[in-house]
């Protein structure tokens, strides 16, 4: 990114999360904005959960055009928005917010981001396949919806808290997804793994700075089938401990980098009202920064 000149006319975009200093979104979005020659800047905003409501009002006051939403605000922000898209309603989580007609409007571009690498790299029939998803937060909801969109035969969600898992399952009961969705506790993971064609980590376990952690014990990971796809939504570090373990067992690995880029592309299209976004520039900025 060169010749970035911030003036009183520069328009603001950003990402809210807590913590947010690890986020690569500013690097990626600012590379795209520079390539497009637009007078915008994308900034990280660390916002603690108890400050969310006042922060959203503050972002409106300083005329922020739009912002991304990451952990832990994807669900908590929903009651603070004036309008929520049907896709975000279905997922029950928001990752992209836009100032429109004097109010905040939320949507979710995570589904597009999640399924993009699976569709582009692996042209296969998912209808006989089994997906196992680790975690049952906001990100997991987008992954469940994405797996359903791809046509998976079975979708298993694994979590630690039985009550939260039951609430998660119950929340999909009135949608077509409910028929394919099963929830299990972490104790069932060892039995599920041999059948998994796709294993997705949606938890923050293994995220920087806890780079030596993995949501799956090595003894359990040894049960994954060679040729299964292990997909970690975390993109820093790259690769995560989870993906390193999976690769040692012969699994195909996907990290969160491509999902991050693709959901970012979808967000920029909304904020900038443009159809063509320099996706290659965004990916290259991230890979270069990470030394990949």
C-alpha positions as CSV (number, residue, x, y, z in Angstrom):
1,X,0.0,0.0,0.0
2,X,1.6,3.3,-1.1
3,X,0.9,7.0,-0.9
4,X,-1.9,6.6,1.7
5,X,-2.9,10.1,2.5
6,X,-5.6,10.5,5.2
7,X,-7.5,13.8,5.0
8,X,-10.7,15.2,6.4
9,X,-12.5,13.6,3.5
10,X,-11.2,10.1,4.0
11,X,-14.1,7.7,4.7
12,X,-13.9,5.2,7.5
13,X,-14.3,1.4,7.5
14,X,-13.2,-1.0,10.3
15,X,-13.4,-4.2,12.3
16,X,-14.7,-4.5,15.8
17,X,-13.6,-7.4,18.1
18,X,-11.9,-8.2,21.4
19,X,-9.1,-8.8,21.1
20,X,-8.6,-7.4,17.6
21,X,-4.8,-6.6,17.4
22,X,-4.2,-10.0,15.7
23,X,-6.7,-9.2,12.9
24,X,-5.3,-9.2,9.3
25,X,-8.5,-7.6,8.0
26,X,-7.0,-4.0,7.9
27,X,-4.0,-5.2,5.9
28,X,-6.3,-7.0,3.3
29,X,-8.9,-4.3,3.0
30,X,-6.5,-1.4,2.8
31,X,-4.6,-3.2,0.1
32,X,-7.8,-3.5,-1.9
33,X,-8.8,0.2,-1.2
34,X,-5.4,1.4,-2.4
35,X,-5.6,-0.8,-5.5
36,X,-9.0,0.7,-6.3
37,X,-7.7,4.2,-5.6
38,X,-10.5,5.1,-3.2
39,X,-10.2,7.6,-0.4
40,X,-11.1,5.1,2.4
41,X,-9.2,3.7,5.3
42,X,-10.1,0.4,7.3
43,X,-9.1,0.5,11.0
44,X,-9.2,-2.0,13.9
45,X,-11.4,-1.1,16.8
46,X,-10.8,-3.1,20.0
47,X,-14.2,-3.0,21.8
48,X,-14.7,-4.9,25.1
49,X,-18.2,-6.6,25.3
50,X,-19.5,-4.2,28.0
51,X,-18.7,-1.3,25.7
52,X,-20.4,-2.6,22.6
53,X,-23.6,-0.5,22.7
54,X,-21.8,2.8,23.3
55,X,-19.2,1.9,20.7
56,X,-21.8,1.3,18.0
57,X,-23.4,4.7,18.7
58,X,-19.9,6.2,18.6
59,X,-19.1,4.6,15.2
60,X,-22.4,6.2,13.9
61,X,-21.4,9.6,15.4
62,X,-18.1,9.6,13.5
63,X,-19.8,8.6,10.3
64,X,-18.2,5.2,9.8
65,X,-19.5,3.7,6.5
66,X,-19.4,0.1,7.6
67,X,-17.5,-2.4,9.7
68,X,-16.7,-6.1,10.1
69,X,-17.7,-7.9,13.3
70,X,-15.5,-10.6,14.8
71,X,-15.3,-12.6,18.1
72,X,-17.0,-12.1,20.5
73,X,-19.6,-9.7,19.0
74,X,-21.2,-11.6,16.1
75,X,-24.4,-12.5,18.1
76,X,-24.3,-9.8,20.8
77,X,-24.5,-7.0,18.2
78,X,-27.8,-8.2,16.7
79,X,-30.2,-6.4,19.1
80,X,-28.3,-3.2,18.5
81,X,-29.0,-3.1,14.7
82,X,-32.1,-1.6,13.0
83,X,-32.2,-4.2,10.3
84,X,-30.8,-7.7,9.8
85,X,-30.6,-9.6,6.4
86,X,-32.5,-12.9,6.1
87,X,-29.2,-14.8,5.8
88,X,-27.9,-13.3,9.0
89,X,-31.2,-14.0,10.7
90,X,-31.0,-17.6,9.6
91,X,-27.5,-18.0,10.9
92,X,-28.2,-16.0,14.0
93,X,-24.9,-14.0,13.7
94,X,-23.8,-10.9,11.9
95,X,-20.2,-10.3,10.6
96,X,-20.8,-7.2,8.3
97,X,-22.6,-3.9,9.3
98,X,-23.4,-1.0,7.0
99,X,-24.7,2.5,7.7
100,X,-27.7,2.8,5.4
101,X,-30.4,5.5,5.4
102,X,-29.5,6.7,8.9
103,X,-29.3,3.3,10.6
104,X,-27.1,0.2,11.0
105,X,-27.9,-2.8,8.8
106,X,-26.3,-6.2,9.5
107,X,-25.7,-9.2,7.2
108,X,-23.4,-12.2,7.1
109,X,-20.8,-12.9,4.4
110,X,-19.2,-15.8,6.3
111,X,-21.2,-18.5,4.3
112,X,-19.8,-17.1,1.0
113,X,-16.3,-17.0,2.5
114,X,-16.5,-20.5,4.0
115,X,-17.8,-22.4,1.0
116,X,-15.6,-20.6,-1.6
117,X,-12.4,-22.7,-1.2
118,X,-14.5,-25.9,-1.0
119,X,-16.3,-25.1,-4.3
120,X,-13.3,-23.9,-6.2
121,X,-10.8,-26.5,-5.2
122,X,-12.9,-29.6,-4.7
123,X,-15.4,-30.2,-7.4
124,X,-17.2,-33.1,-5.8
125,X,-20.6,-34.4,-4.8
126,X,-21.0,-33.5,-1.1
127,X,-24.4,-35.3,-0.9
128,X,-22.9,-38.5,0.5
129,X,-20.4,-36.7,2.8
130,X,-20.3,-36.2,6.5
131,X,-19.3,-32.9,8.1
132,X,-18.1,-32.6,11.7
133,X,-18.0,-29.0,13.1
134,X,-16.1,-28.2,16.3
135,X,-17.8,-25.4,18.3
136,X,-21.3,-24.0,18.5
137,X,-20.9,-20.2,18.4
138,X,-21.6,-17.6,15.7
139,X,-19.0,-18.9,13.3
140,X,-20.3,-22.5,13.6
141,X,-23.7,-21.3,12.5
142,X,-22.3,-20.0,9.3
143,X,-20.5,-23.2,8.7
144,X,-23.6,-25.3,9.4
145,X,-25.5,-23.2,6.8
146,X,-22.7,-23.5,4.4
147,X,-22.5,-27.3,4.7
148,X,-26.2,-27.4,4.1
149,X,-25.9,-25.2,1.1
150,X,-23.2,-27.6,-0.3
151,X,-25.6,-30.5,0.3
152,X,-23.9,-32.6,3.0
153,X,-25.8,-35.7,4.0
154,X,-24.9,-35.3,7.7
155,X,-23.8,-32.3,9.8
156,X,-22.5,-33.0,13.3
157,X,-21.8,-30.2,15.7
158,X,-19.5,-30.9,18.7
159,X,-19.5,-28.8,21.8
160,X,-18.6,-28.9,25.5
161,X,-21.8,-27.7,27.0
162,X,-24.8,-30.0,26.6
163,X,-27.4,-27.3,27.3
164,X,-25.9,-24.9,24.7
165,X,-25.7,-27.7,22.2
166,X,-29.4,-28.5,22.7
167,X,-30.2,-24.8,22.3
168,X,-28.1,-24.8,19.1
169,X,-30.0,-27.8,17.7
170,X,-33.3,-26.4,18.7
171,X,-32.6,-23.1,16.9
172,X,-32.5,-24.9,13.6
173,X,-35.7,-27.0,14.1
174,X,-37.9,-24.9,11.9
175,X,-35.5,-24.9,9.0
176,X,-34.6,-27.6,6.4
177,X,-31.2,-27.7,8.1
178,X,-32.7,-29.3,11.2
179,X,-33.2,-32.7,9.5
180,X,-29.5,-33.1,8.8
181,X,-28.1,-31.6,12.0
182,X,-27.0,-33.6,15.0
183,X,-25.3,-32.4,18.1
184,X,-22.8,-34.3,20.2
185,X,-20.5,-33.6,23.2
186,X,-16.7,-33.7,22.9
187,X,-16.7,-37.2,24.3
188,X,-18.2,-38.4,21.0
189,X,-15.5,-36.9,18.9
190,X,-13.3,-40.0,18.7
191,X,-16.2,-42.0,17.3
192,X,-17.2,-39.3,14.8
193,X,-13.7,-38.6,13.4
194,X,-13.3,-41.8,11.3
195,X,-16.5,-41.0,9.4
196,X,-15.7,-37.3,8.9
197,X,-15.1,-36.2,5.3
198,X,-14.9,-32.6,6.5
199,X,-13.7,-31.5,9.9
200,X,-14.0,-27.8,10.7
201,X,-12.6,-25.9,13.7
202,X,-14.8,-22.9,14.5
203,X,-13.4,-22.5,18.0
204,X,-10.7,-19.9,18.9
205,X,-8.5,-22.7,20.3
206,X,-5.1,-22.4,18.7
207,X,-5.4,-18.8,17.7
208,X,-2.5,-16.4,18.3
209,X,-1.0,-16.1,21.0
210,X,-2.0,-19.7,22.0
211,X,-0.3,-21.2,19.0
212,X,0.6,-24.6,20.6
213,X,-3.1,-25.4,21.4
214,X,-5.4,-27.6,19.4
215,X,-9.1,-28.3,19.9
216,X,-8.5,-32.0,19.1
217,X,-6.2,-34.2,21.1
218,X,-3.5,-35.9,19.0
219,X,-4.8,-39.4,20.0
220,X,-8.3,-38.4,18.6
221,X,-6.8,-36.7,15.4
222,X,-5.1,-40.0,14.6
223,X,-8.6,-41.4,13.9
224,X,-9.3,-39.1,11.0
225,X,-9.3,-40.7,7.5
226,X,-6.5,-39.9,5.1
227,X,-8.0,-37.7,2.4
228,X,-10.5,-36.1,4.7
229,X,-10.5,-32.3,4.6
230,X,-9.5,-30.4,7.8
231,X,-10.5,-26.8,7.7
232,X,-9.5,-24.3,10.4
233,X,-11.3,-20.9,10.4
234,X,-8.3,-19.5,12.3
235,X,-5.8,-17.8,9.9
236,X,-3.0,-16.7,12.3
237,X,-0.8,-18.7,12.9
238,X,-0.6,-20.4,9.6
239,X,-0.7,-23.4,9.8
240,X,-2.4,-23.9,13.2
241,X,-1.5,-26.8,15.4
242,X,-4.9,-28.4,14.5
243,X,-4.0,-28.3,10.8
244,X,-0.4,-29.6,11.4
245,X,-1.9,-32.6,13.3
246,X,-4.4,-33.3,10.6
247,X,-1.8,-33.1,7.8
248,X,0.4,-35.6,9.6
249,X,-2.6,-38.0,9.4
250,X,-2.9,-37.5,5.6
251,X,-5.7,-35.0,5.7
252,X,-6.1,-32.2,3.2
253,X,-5.9,-28.9,4.9
254,X,-7.5,-25.5,4.4
255,X,-6.8,-22.5,6.7
256,X,-8.9,-19.5,7.4
257,X,-7.0,-17.2,5.0
258,X,-9.1,-17.9,1.9
259,X,-12.4,-17.7,3.9
260,X,-11.1,-14.4,5.3
261,X,-10.4,-13.0,1.9
262,X,-13.7,-14.2,0.3
263,X,-15.9,-12.9,3.1
264,X,-14.0,-9.6,2.9
265,X,-14.6,-9.3,-0.8
266,X,-18.3,-9.8,-0.2
267,X,-18.3,-7.1,2.5
268,X,-16.4,-4.6,0.3
269,X,-19.0,-5.1,-2.5
270,X,-21.7,-4.1,0.0
271,X,-19.8,-1.1,1.5
272,X,-18.4,0.3,-1.8
273,X,-21.4,-0.7,-4.0
274,X,-18.9,-2.2,-6.5
275,X,-19.1,-5.5,-8.3
276,X,-15.4,-6.0,-8.9
277,X,-13.0,-6.2,-6.0
278,X,-9.2,-7.0,-6.4
279,X,-9.3,-10.4,-4.6
280,X,-5.8,-11.4,-5.7
281,X,-4.4,-8.2,-4.3
282,X,-6.1,-9.0,-0.9
283,X,-4.8,-12.5,-0.8
284,X,-1.3,-11.5,-1.8
285,X,-1.1,-8.8,0.9
286,X,-2.0,-11.5,3.5
287,X,0.4,-14.1,2.2
288,X,3.2,-11.6,1.9
289,X,2.6,-10.4,5.5
290,X,2.6,-14.0,6.8
291,X,5.6,-15.0,4.7
292,X,3.7,-17.7,2.8
